[in-house]
């Protein structure tokens, strides 16, 4: 009898010591954003929403340091911050947890660990012309050895939206060339690792712009370093005579001039039959270009749009049979702002649907991954009255998905407006 009681006791104890059941792919990671003393934040386990009110909602800077720390500049006006891998605040970064700088649009990490930033402002001393900049701080948010704070270089008539680090360490900032009444054009600048202009790229590091008849509002919304020193820009434009936006790919040769071997004199334009906008892009292991954005214009609801191109710029029929896929989030506005490729080739896209963070995952052939979320889709629950949208997406070394964006909070922190606040969320991938 005693032996039977002991056996049952050991069995129950074993069950009590067992690790909690692991969530399913697409679930929020319950270990993220839970303070050891205060517990989870106002959006619950798996999510961090800060008390740092932002005045703008355009920045999308989100990067991972080599030790898993999360560096972000979501919202842009008040600088760069860092979180520990578990989502808790890192007060050792910069000055009491912040590197203060205005106008940030995007971030990257250099091979030496320095945090690279880009953005733009309006120069009142230059007749209110745009001035784009590229800067850097060390991994802990402190000035680099040059001693300048911030260590940065700027370029007149540039609106820099995105930044990337090439395999050789060169920095590529991309966006738009903006000059008074002239049409906005796609633009790319390339710098050496020390931020000095790369004179081997275009004119003094400034890439040649596209044809002036190709008008764009925002310029490049993604930049992809390619092999051999080439550069790919992705964005949206009004081609001549077109009634709405089309997706545009622009490829530069290594010397900074348009690559005439690509598309039509370096440019590929895709009219998929509606108002298409591209907001992000990624390269897969075969050099194919995966673009995330939206399709549709008021009064219709915009929808998520995912498009894949072959390296030569033609639509890839191996992706969903046509090269494009539109996931169905129902009769609500839905836009995709970020895309990343998993190590197994699966495509993860993040954005906004139903006024909250939304994700979709595709298999490499363009079919929805039924093992992820609900039939491939994730719509993240929030407390009543709150809203959020994803603006950036990175994949950790362990495969987990970290999404960054902006939220409107109800109730807001004391004496502050309800919008906008940086939000981070981590999802299980497998």
C-alpha positions as CSV (number, residue, x, y, z in Angstrom):
1,X,0.0,0.0,0.0
2,X,2.8,2.4,1.0
3,X,4.6,1.6,-2.3
4,X,1.4,2.5,-4.3
5,X,1.0,5.8,-2.4
6,X,4.7,6.6,-3.0
7,X,4.3,5.8,-6.7
8,X,1.3,8.1,-7.0
9,X,3.0,10.9,-5.1
10,X,6.1,10.7,-7.3
11,X,3.9,10.8,-10.4
12,X,2.0,13.9,-9.2
13,X,5.3,15.6,-8.2
14,X,6.7,14.8,-11.7
15,X,3.7,16.4,-13.3
16,X,4.1,19.4,-11.1
17,X,7.8,19.8,-12.1
18,X,7.2,19.4,-15.8
19,X,7.8,22.3,-18.1
20,X,4.7,24.2,-19.1
21,X,3.2,23.2,-22.4
22,X,4.8,25.0,-25.3
23,X,2.5,27.2,-27.4
24,X,1.7,26.8,-31.0
25,X,3.4,28.6,-34.0
26,X,1.9,32.1,-34.2
27,X,1.1,32.3,-30.5
28,X,2.5,35.2,-28.4
29,X,5.6,34.1,-26.4
30,X,4.4,34.1,-22.8
31,X,7.9,34.6,-21.5
32,X,8.3,38.0,-23.2
33,X,7.6,41.3,-21.6
34,X,6.9,39.9,-18.1
35,X,8.6,41.9,-15.4
36,X,9.8,39.8,-12.4
37,X,8.2,42.2,-10.0
38,X,5.3,43.9,-11.8
39,X,4.3,41.1,-14.1
40,X,3.1,41.7,-17.7
41,X,2.4,45.1,-19.1
42,X,-1.1,46.5,-20.1
43,X,-1.3,44.4,-23.2
44,X,-0.5,41.1,-21.4
45,X,2.3,38.5,-21.7
46,X,4.1,38.4,-25.0
47,X,3.9,42.2,-25.5
48,X,5.6,45.3,-24.4
49,X,4.0,48.7,-24.8
50,X,6.1,51.6,-23.5
51,X,5.2,54.8,-21.7
52,X,7.2,56.9,-24.2
53,X,4.8,59.0,-26.2
54,X,5.8,59.5,-29.8
55,X,4.7,62.5,-31.9
56,X,5.1,60.8,-35.3
57,X,4.3,57.3,-36.6
58,X,6.7,56.8,-39.5
59,X,9.9,55.2,-38.1
60,X,10.4,51.5,-38.4
61,X,13.8,51.0,-36.8
62,X,14.1,47.5,-35.2
63,X,17.3,45.4,-35.0
64,X,18.8,42.7,-32.9
65,X,22.3,42.9,-31.4
66,X,24.4,39.8,-31.5
67,X,23.6,39.0,-27.8
68,X,19.8,39.2,-28.5
69,X,19.2,42.6,-27.2
70,X,16.5,44.5,-29.0
71,X,17.3,48.0,-30.3
72,X,14.4,50.1,-31.7
73,X,13.4,53.6,-32.7
74,X,9.8,53.1,-33.4
75,X,8.1,56.4,-33.9
76,X,11.3,58.3,-34.3
77,X,11.1,61.7,-32.6
78,X,12.8,60.9,-29.3
79,X,15.7,58.6,-30.2
80,X,16.8,55.0,-29.8
81,X,16.1,52.6,-27.0
82,X,17.1,49.1,-26.1
83,X,15.4,46.1,-24.4
84,X,16.9,43.0,-23.0
85,X,16.1,39.7,-24.7
86,X,13.2,39.1,-22.3
87,X,11.7,42.4,-23.2
88,X,12.6,44.2,-20.0
89,X,14.0,47.8,-20.1
90,X,17.8,48.2,-20.5
91,X,18.8,51.3,-18.6
92,X,22.5,50.8,-19.5
93,X,21.9,51.9,-23.1
94,X,23.0,55.5,-23.9
95,X,21.9,58.0,-21.4
96,X,19.7,56.2,-18.9
97,X,18.3,53.9,-21.5
98,X,18.1,56.3,-24.5
99,X,20.2,57.7,-27.2
100,X,18.5,61.0,-28.0
101,X,18.3,62.0,-31.6
102,X,15.4,63.3,-33.7
103,X,14.2,62.3,-37.2
104,X,15.2,58.6,-37.2
105,X,13.5,56.5,-39.9
106,X,15.4,53.2,-39.7
107,X,18.2,51.3,-38.0
108,X,20.8,48.6,-38.9
109,X,23.7,46.8,-37.2
110,X,27.2,46.9,-38.6
111,X,29.6,44.0,-38.5
112,X,31.5,45.7,-35.6
113,X,28.3,46.0,-33.6
114,X,27.8,49.7,-34.1
115,X,24.2,50.8,-34.4
116,X,23.7,52.5,-37.8
117,X,20.8,55.0,-38.1
118,X,19.3,57.0,-41.0
119,X,16.6,59.6,-41.3
120,X,15.9,63.1,-42.4
121,X,14.8,66.6,-41.5
122,X,14.1,69.9,-43.0
123,X,16.9,72.5,-43.1
124,X,15.5,76.0,-42.3
125,X,18.8,77.5,-43.3
126,X,18.7,76.0,-46.7
127,X,15.2,77.2,-47.8
128,X,13.6,74.3,-45.9
129,X,15.1,71.7,-48.1
130,X,15.3,68.1,-47.1
131,X,18.5,66.8,-45.5
132,X,19.0,63.1,-45.1
133,X,21.6,61.7,-42.7
134,X,23.4,58.5,-41.8
135,X,24.9,58.2,-38.3
136,X,26.2,55.6,-35.8
137,X,26.7,55.0,-32.1
138,X,28.4,52.0,-30.5
139,X,26.5,48.9,-29.3
140,X,25.7,50.6,-26.0
141,X,24.4,53.8,-27.4
142,X,27.5,55.8,-26.8
143,X,29.6,57.9,-29.2
144,X,32.0,56.0,-31.5
145,X,35.7,56.5,-31.2
146,X,35.5,59.6,-33.4
147,X,34.2,61.4,-30.4
148,X,31.4,63.1,-32.1
149,X,27.9,62.8,-30.7
150,X,26.2,61.9,-32.8
151,X,28.7,60.7,-35.4
152,X,26.8,61.4,-38.6
153,X,27.0,62.8,-42.1
154,X,24.1,64.5,-44.0
155,X,23.2,65.0,-47.6
156,X,21.0,67.8,-49.0
157,X,17.8,67.1,-50.9
158,X,17.5,63.6,-49.6
159,X,14.7,61.9,-47.7
160,X,16.3,58.8,-46.3
161,X,13.7,56.1,-45.3
162,X,15.8,52.9,-45.1
163,X,19.4,51.8,-44.3
164,X,21.2,48.5,-45.0
165,X,24.7,47.2,-44.4
166,X,26.3,45.3,-47.3
167,X,28.5,42.3,-46.8
168,X,31.6,44.4,-47.4
169,X,30.6,46.8,-44.6
170,X,29.4,49.7,-46.8
171,X,26.3,51.5,-45.8
172,X,23.4,52.1,-48.2
173,X,20.8,54.7,-47.4
174,X,17.7,54.9,-49.6
175,X,14.7,57.0,-50.1
176,X,13.9,59.9,-52.3
177,X,15.6,62.8,-54.1
178,X,13.4,65.9,-53.3
179,X,14.0,69.3,-54.9
180,X,11.2,71.9,-54.7
181,X,8.8,71.5,-57.7
182,X,10.6,68.7,-59.4
183,X,9.1,65.2,-59.3
184,X,10.3,63.1,-56.3
185,X,12.7,60.4,-57.6
186,X,14.2,57.3,-56.1
187,X,17.7,57.8,-54.6
188,X,20.4,55.8,-52.9
189,X,23.6,56.9,-51.2
190,X,26.5,54.6,-50.3
191,X,29.0,55.3,-47.6
192,X,32.1,53.6,-46.3
193,X,32.0,52.1,-42.8
194,X,33.4,55.3,-41.3
195,X,30.4,57.3,-42.9
196,X,32.6,59.0,-45.5
197,X,31.1,59.1,-49.0
198,X,31.9,56.1,-51.3
199,X,33.3,58.0,-54.3
200,X,33.0,54.8,-56.4
201,X,29.2,54.9,-56.3
202,X,27.5,57.5,-58.6
203,X,28.7,61.0,-57.9
204,X,30.3,61.3,-54.5
205,X,28.4,58.4,-53.1
206,X,25.1,59.5,-54.5
207,X,23.4,57.0,-56.9
208,X,21.9,58.2,-60.1
209,X,18.2,58.7,-59.8
210,X,15.6,57.0,-62.0
211,X,14.0,58.6,-65.0
212,X,12.3,61.9,-64.1
213,X,9.0,60.7,-65.6
214,X,8.7,58.0,-62.9
215,X,7.2,60.1,-60.1
216,X,7.2,58.8,-56.5
217,X,5.9,60.3,-53.3
218,X,8.1,58.5,-50.8
219,X,10.9,57.0,-52.9
220,X,12.4,53.7,-51.7
221,X,10.7,52.0,-48.8
222,X,13.2,49.0,-48.9
223,X,16.8,48.7,-49.8
224,X,18.5,45.3,-50.5
225,X,22.3,44.9,-51.0
226,X,23.0,42.4,-53.8
227,X,26.0,40.4,-54.8
228,X,28.8,42.1,-56.7
229,X,28.1,45.5,-55.1
230,X,24.7,46.0,-56.8
231,X,21.8,47.6,-54.9
232,X,18.1,47.0,-55.2
233,X,15.5,49.6,-54.2
234,X,11.8,48.8,-53.8
235,X,9.0,51.3,-53.6
236,X,5.9,52.7,-55.3
237,X,5.4,55.2,-58.1
238,X,3.0,56.8,-60.5
239,X,4.3,55.6,-63.9
240,X,3.4,58.0,-66.9
241,X,-0.3,57.9,-67.5
242,X,-1.1,55.5,-64.7
243,X,-4.1,56.3,-62.5
244,X,-2.7,54.8,-59.3
245,X,0.4,53.5,-57.7
246,X,2.4,50.5,-59.0
247,X,5.2,48.6,-57.3
248,X,8.6,49.6,-58.6
249,X,12.0,47.8,-58.4
250,X,15.1,49.8,-59.2
251,X,18.5,48.2,-59.6
252,X,21.9,50.0,-59.5
253,X,25.1,48.5,-60.8
254,X,28.1,48.5,-58.5
255,X,29.2,51.9,-59.8
256,X,25.9,53.6,-58.7
257,X,24.4,53.9,-62.2
258,X,21.2,52.2,-63.2
259,X,21.8,48.6,-64.2
260,X,20.5,48.5,-67.8
261,X,20.6,44.6,-67.7
262,X,17.6,44.8,-65.3
263,X,14.1,45.4,-66.5
264,X,13.8,48.5,-68.7
265,X,16.9,50.5,-68.2
266,X,17.2,49.4,-64.6
267,X,13.6,49.7,-63.6
268,X,10.8,47.1,-63.2
269,X,7.2,48.4,-62.8
270,X,4.4,46.0,-61.8
271,X,0.8,47.0,-62.3
272,X,-1.3,44.2,-60.7
273,X,-4.6,45.8,-61.5
274,X,-5.2,48.0,-58.5
275,X,-3.6,50.6,-56.3
276,X,-0.4,48.8,-55.1
277,X,2.1,50.0,-52.6
278,X,5.3,48.4,-51.5
279,X,6.4,48.9,-47.8
280,X,9.2,46.4,-47.3
281,X,11.2,43.7,-49.1
282,X,13.5,40.8,-48.4
283,X,15.8,38.4,-50.3
284,X,15.4,34.7,-50.0
285,X,18.1,32.1,-50.2
286,X,17.8,31.9,-54.0
287,X,18.1,35.7,-54.6
288,X,14.3,36.1,-55.2
289,X,12.8,39.4,-54.0
290,X,9.8,39.2,-51.7
291,X,7.8,42.4,-51.4
292,X,5.2,43.2,-48.7
293,X,2.6,46.0,-49.1
294,X,-1.0,46.6,-49.8
295,X,-3.5,46.6,-52.7
296,X,-6.7,48.5,-53.0
297,X,-7.9,52.1,-52.5
298,X,-10.8,53.8,-50.9
299,X,-13.7,53.2,-50.9
300,X,-12.5,49.6,-51.1
301,X,-10.6,48.2,-48.1
302,X,-6.8,47.9,-48.6
303,X,-5.5,44.4,-48.3
304,X,-2.3,42.6,-47.5
305,X,-0.2,42.1,-50.6
306,X,2.8,39.7,-50.9
307,X,4.7,39.6,-54.2
308,X,7.7,37.5,-55.2
309,X,10.1,38.3,-58.1
310,X,12.8,36.3,-59.7
311,X,16.3,37.8,-59.6
312,X,15.8,39.2,-63.1
313,X,12.7,41.2,-61.9
314,X,10.0,39.0,-63.5
315,X,7.1,37.9,-61.4
316,X,7.8,34.4,-60.0
317,X,5.1,31.9,-61.1
318,X,6.4,29.5,-58.5
319,X,4.8,31.7,-55.8
320,X,1.1,31.0,-55.6
321,X,1.0,30.4,-59.4
322,X,1.1,34.1,-60.3
323,X,3.8,35.7,-58.2
324,X,1.3,37.4,-55.9
325,X,-0.8,36.5,-52.9
326,X,-3.5,38.4,-51.0
327,X,-4.4,36.8,-47.6
328,X,-7.9,37.3,-46.5
329,X,-8.3,39.1,-43.2
330,X,-11.9,39.8,-43.8
331,X,-13.7,43.0,-44.6
332,X,-11.3,45.3,-42.8
333,X,-8.4,47.5,-43.7
334,X,-5.2,45.4,-43.8
335,X,-1.8,46.5,-44.8
336,X,1.6,44.6,-44.7
337,X,4.5,46.7,-43.6
338,X,7.3,44.2,-43.0
339,X,8.6,40.9,-44.3
340,X,11.3,38.4,-43.3
341,X,12.4,35.0,-44.5
342,X,12.9,32.1,-42.0
343,X,15.8,29.8,-42.3
344,X,13.5,27.1,-43.7
345,X,12.4,29.5,-46.5
346,X,9.0,30.3,-45.0
347,X,7.9,33.9,-45.6
348,X,6.5,35.8,-42.6
349,X,4.7,39.1,-43.2
350,X,3.6,41.6,-40.5
351,X,1.3,44.5,-40.6
352,X,-2.1,45.7,-39.4
353,X,-5.6,44.2,-39.6
354,X,-8.6,44.7,-37.4
355,X,-6.7,47.6,-35.7
356,X,-4.1,45.3,-34.3
357,X,-0.9,43.5,-35.0
358,X,-1.4,41.0,-37.8
359,X,0.9,38.3,-39.3
360,X,0.7,35.8,-42.1
361,X,3.1,33.0,-43.0
362,X,3.5,31.4,-46.4
363,X,5.3,28.3,-47.5
364,X,8.0,28.8,-50.1
365,X,5.5,27.9,-52.9
366,X,3.1,30.7,-51.8
367,X,0.5,28.6,-50.1
368,X,-0.6,29.6,-46.6
369,X,1.2,27.7,-43.8
370,X,-1.7,26.0,-42.0
371,X,0.5,25.3,-39.0
372,X,0.8,29.0,-38.2
373,X,-1.9,30.8,-36.2
374,X,-5.4,30.1,-37.7
375,X,-4.9,28.8,-41.2
376,X,-1.7,30.8,-41.7
377,X,-3.1,34.1,-40.2
378,X,-2.5,35.7,-36.8
379,X,-4.7,38.6,-35.5
380,X,-3.3,39.6,-32.0
381,X,-5.9,40.2,-29.3
382,X,-5.6,43.5,-27.4
383,X,-7.6,44.9,-24.4
384,X,-10.8,46.6,-25.4
385,X,-10.3,50.1,-26.8
386,X,-6.6,49.7,-27.7
387,X,-5.2,49.5,-31.2
388,X,-1.8,48.7,-32.7
389,X,0.0,48.1,-36.0
390,X,3.2,46.3,-36.9
391,X,5.9,48.3,-38.7
392,X,9.0,46.1,-38.4
393,X,9.9,42.4,-38.1
394,X,13.1,40.6,-37.2
395,X,13.8,36.9,-36.6
396,X,15.9,35.8,-33.6
397,X,18.6,33.2,-33.9
398,X,16.2,30.7,-32.2
399,X,13.6,31.4,-34.8
400,X,11.2,33.5,-32.7
401,X,9.6,36.4,-34.4
402,X,9.9,39.9,-32.9
403,X,7.5,42.5,-34.2
404,X,7.8,46.2,-33.5
405,X,5.2,48.9,-34.1
406,X,3.0,51.6,-32.6
407,X,0.0,51.5,-30.4
408,X,-2.8,53.7,-29.2
409,X,-3.5,53.1,-25.5
410,X,-6.7,53.3,-23.5
411,X,-6.3,54.5,-20.8
412,X,-3.1,56.3,-21.8
413,X,-0.3,56.9,-19.3
414,X,-1.0,59.7,-16.9
415,X,-1.3,63.2,-18.5
416,X,-0.3,61.9,-22.0
417,X,-2.2,61.6,-25.3
418,X,-3.5,58.2,-26.3
419,X,-1.4,57.8,-29.5
420,X,1.4,56.7,-30.3
421,X,3.5,54.4,-28.1
422,X,6.1,51.9,-29.3
423,X,5.0,48.3,-28.9
424,X,7.0,45.1,-29.2
425,X,5.6,41.6,-29.4
426,X,7.3,38.2,-29.7
427,X,5.7,35.2,-31.4
428,X,6.6,31.5,-31.5
429,X,7.6,30.3,-34.9
430,X,7.7,26.5,-34.4
